[in-house]
C-alpha cells in the first residue's frame, strides 16, 4: 500500500491479518461481514479479532487508503 508511488516514505507492509482484511475489502463489505469472515478464518479470541479489525480500518482510513461508504 502506498499513498504516492514517488514517495517511498509512504509504503506500508501488512501482516497476515492485515493482508487478509485488505484482500476481503476488494469487494465492499460491512464491518459485521468482515468480523464474521475473520472469526471463521482465525482461531483467536473474538474480542482480539474485533479490536484488530477496528485498528486496521481506523489506520487505513486515517492514511486515506480506505474510505467509508
N, C-alpha and C positions, 0 to 999 in steps of 0.2 A: 504494500500500500504506500502511496506517496501522494503528496499534495501537488508537487510540481516536479516534472521529470528533471529539470535542470538543477533543482535544489536538493542535493543529496542529504541535507540535514533533516529531511522530512521523510525518510524511509522507515517503515515500521515492519518489524518481524513479529509474526503471530505465533503463539504457542499452539499446541494441538487443539485445545478447546476453542481458542480464538479463530483458528482456521476452520474448525467445524462450523462455528456460528457464521462466519463470513460466507462459507460455501452455501449454507442454508438460506442466506439472505440474497442469493442470486435471484430468487423469486420473492416478492413481497410476503412478509409473514408477520403475524402479531406476536407480541411478547408471550402470550399464552401458548401459541403454536410452537415457538422456539423453546419455551420451558418444557413442554411435553416431549418434544423431539430429543432434547438433551437428557431428560430423565430416562427415556427409553434407551439412549445410546451409552450412558455412563453409569457405572455403579458407584455412586457417591451420594452423600447426604443431600437431600433436596434443597435445604437451606443454602448449602455451599454453591450448588449449581445455579440457583436463582441469583445469589449475590454476584457470582462470576459473570452471569449474563448481564445483569444490571450494570456492572462496572464496565464491561466491554462496550455495551451500547452507549453508555454515557461518554466514554473516552472517544469512540469513533464519531459520535455526534459532535463532540467538542472540537475535533480537528477537521470537521467538515467531510468526513468520509461517508457518513450516513446522514440521512435526513428523515424525519418522521413524516409520514403521510397519512 
